[in-house]
Structure formats: C-alpha cells, structure tokens
Amino acid sequence: MVSHSDSSQHPGTVLRKRFMGPHGLDVETLAADLGLPVNRLEDVLAGQRSITADMALRLARYFGTSPLYWMNLQSRFDLHVTGKVLAQEIERDVRPRLTRDVA
C-alpha cells in the first residue's frame, strides 16, 4: 500500500530508501538484476525519470511487490507535483459541474 507521505516523494526516493538501502543494493547490482541500463535506473533514483510500466513489472518481480505498487507511487507523485504547479490555473479555468447546475 502507498502511504500518503510517499505521494510527495519521487518513486526513486522510495526505491532507494525502502528497498535498496535495507537490502544493501547498489545501483549497478540492481540494474543488472533487473536487466536495465544503469543510467536509466540512476535517472529514476535521481528523480529525473518516471517509473514506467516495464520498470514496475521488473521491480515487482524482483522485490515481490505488485506492479500497481510502483505505478501508484508514480501516479501519486505526478498528481502531487502537477497539482501544486497547476492548482491556481485549474481553479481559475475549470468551473465545476455542480456550480453550473445550481445557477
């Protein structure tokens, strides 16, 4: 299950802190075990790349989690970041349906 505190953390941070650290994994070992290029995993860990469906499937198999765990981490993070950036614009531009029905 994804916790609310994870929604503001990039999935790469969660991967490093909750999975790599406790298992003593370095980026080269994990990338090799996942069958991924080291630079792709480094980019995820640095918060510069998103977790893709392919990576979610690989991480799920490797760590015994579900692919949805990883995709949910990414979705929650994306919504958190986008919401912060676009909140005022969306509030200004989008008129809720209920407001129109009442008027």
C-alpha positions as CSV (number, residue, x, y, z in Angstrom):
1,M,0.0,0.0,0.0
2,V,1.2,3.5,-0.8
3,S,1.3,5.8,2.2
4,H,0.3,9.5,2.0
5,S,3.8,10.6,2.8
6,D,5.1,8.7,-0.3
7,S,2.9,10.9,-2.5
8,S,5.3,13.8,-2.2
9,Q,8.4,11.7,-2.7
10,H,9.6,10.6,-6.1
11,P,9.3,6.8,-6.6
12,G,13.1,6.7,-7.0
13,T,13.5,8.0,-3.4
14,V,11.1,5.3,-2.2
15,L,13.0,2.7,-4.1
16,R,16.4,3.8,-2.7
17,K,15.2,4.2,1.0
18,R,12.7,1.4,1.3
19,F,14.2,-1.3,-0.9
20,M,17.8,-0.7,-2.0
21,G,19.1,0.5,1.4
22,P,17.6,-2.3,3.5
23,H,18.8,-4.9,1.1
24,G,22.3,-3.4,0.7
25,L,21.8,-3.0,-3.1
26,D,23.8,-0.6,-5.2
27,V,22.6,0.8,-8.5
28,E,24.9,-1.4,-10.6
29,T,23.7,-4.6,-9.0
30,L,20.0,-3.7,-9.1
31,A,20.2,-2.6,-12.7
32,A,21.9,-5.8,-13.7
33,D,19.4,-7.9,-11.8
34,L,16.5,-6.0,-13.4
35,G,18.0,-6.2,-16.9
36,L,18.1,-2.4,-17.2
37,P,20.8,0.1,-18.2
38,V,22.5,1.6,-15.2
39,N,21.8,5.1,-16.5
40,R,18.1,4.5,-16.7
41,L,18.0,3.4,-13.0
42,E,20.2,6.2,-12.0
43,D,17.8,8.7,-13.6
44,V,14.9,7.2,-11.7
45,L,16.8,7.3,-8.4
46,A,17.7,11.0,-9.1
47,G,14.1,11.9,-9.7
48,Q,14.8,12.7,-13.4
49,R,12.8,9.8,-14.9
50,S,9.5,8.2,-14.1
51,I,8.7,4.6,-13.3
52,T,7.4,3.0,-16.5
53,A,5.1,0.0,-16.7
54,D,8.1,-2.0,-17.8
55,M,10.1,-1.0,-14.8
56,A,7.1,-1.5,-12.5
57,L,6.8,-5.1,-13.7
58,R,10.5,-5.7,-13.2
59,L,10.6,-4.1,-9.8
60,A,7.5,-6.1,-8.7
61,R,9.0,-9.4,-9.8
62,Y,12.3,-8.6,-8.1
63,F,11.0,-7.3,-4.8
64,G,7.9,-9.5,-4.6
65,T,5.5,-6.5,-4.7
66,S,2.8,-5.8,-7.2
67,P,3.3,-3.7,-10.3
68,L,0.5,-1.5,-9.2
69,Y,2.5,-0.5,-6.1
70,W,5.1,1.1,-8.3
71,M,2.6,2.6,-10.7
72,N,0.7,4.1,-7.8
73,L,3.8,5.6,-6.4
74,Q,4.4,7.3,-9.8
75,S,0.8,8.4,-10.2
76,R,0.5,9.9,-6.7
77,F,3.8,11.7,-7.2
78,D,2.7,13.1,-10.6
79,L,-0.6,14.2,-9.2
80,H,1.1,15.9,-6.2
81,V,3.6,17.8,-8.4
82,T,1.2,18.7,-11.1
83,G,-1.5,19.8,-8.6
84,K,1.0,22.1,-6.9
85,V,2.0,23.6,-10.3
86,L,-1.4,24.0,-11.9
87,A,-3.7,24.4,-8.9
88,Q,-4.4,28.1,-9.4
89,E,-4.8,27.8,-13.2
90,I,-7.2,24.9,-12.8
91,E,-9.3,26.7,-10.2
92,R,-9.5,29.7,-12.4
93,D,-10.2,27.8,-15.7
94,V,-12.5,24.9,-14.6
95,R,-16.0,25.6,-13.4
96,P,-17.3,22.5,-11.5
97,R,-20.4,20.9,-13.0
98,L,-22.4,21.3,-9.7
99,T,-21.8,25.1,-9.9
100,R,-23.4,25.3,-13.4
101,D,-26.4,23.1,-12.4
102,V,-27.3,25.3,-9.5
103,A,-27.0,28.6,-11.4
